[in-house]
């Protein structure tokens, strides 16, 4: 029986690996040949096999043989109680989505235009808006912020040099900077983290126009001017207001042209591996982007 990195590495005809893991805190390498990863603790090793090696079975000597859940492929002693847990429910949903994705890849689906195959790419620039194959707008928003910060740095220097007051700077901000920042935001799917990034940049620009910055006066005290007052001094509204304005344009167009598509989307379910996937039509049902909240 060969011994390697303090575990017994045995593979029988059923791809079963027997490991000796006496320590809960020590890192153990994965026994699968060619796998560079591993895990710290037995539960993490079980999870590693479930996610990375779903067709292999692991038998840790300290725990003895465990049953394999047919839904999520996790390891457990009692399958009936395990299948009632959120971990199994989410894992089984993710497993079904992975199987669907693998089936699509096996079919080698290729889109064609007039018989010519279209190249598959990770990112694509369409009418100035970046689209990614991950179906996530985080990278799009990151690039918009990077571009906008550069524009604002150049514009604010000119306005400050001309001693422009906050209202004039706010007008330039709405005409130039906001247009760059929110270009394509009509179709963005915004997570809370992405919305915080946009809100933070918007509020920092307003504080720069007014000259009211967040300052620390001593170790335990800070000066934090109310954001609402700062925005009013330069004639601006919260970033959610401007996003709502742009979304209303697209939403009204959909309602006017084909309401059936919108309601079909509302009744649909996510097909990605994340059961809590955000959707554009789902966000429009929330109060965060209701323009009436800012009037």
Protein Blocks (a to p, Z undefined) as FASTA:
>chain_A
ZZeehiacdddfkopacdddfbfkbccddfbghiabdcedjklmmmmmmmmmmmbccddf
klopadddfklopacfblmlmmmpmklmmmmmmmmmmmmmmmmmmnopacdeehiacddd
fbdceehiacdfklpaklmmmmmmmmmmmmmmmmmmmmmmnopafklmmmmmmmmmmmmm
mgoklmpccdfklmmmmmmmmmmmmmmmnopacddfblmbccdddfklmmmmnopacfkl
mmmmmmmmmmmmmmmmommlmmmmmmpccfbfblkbccfklmmmpmklgmklmZZ
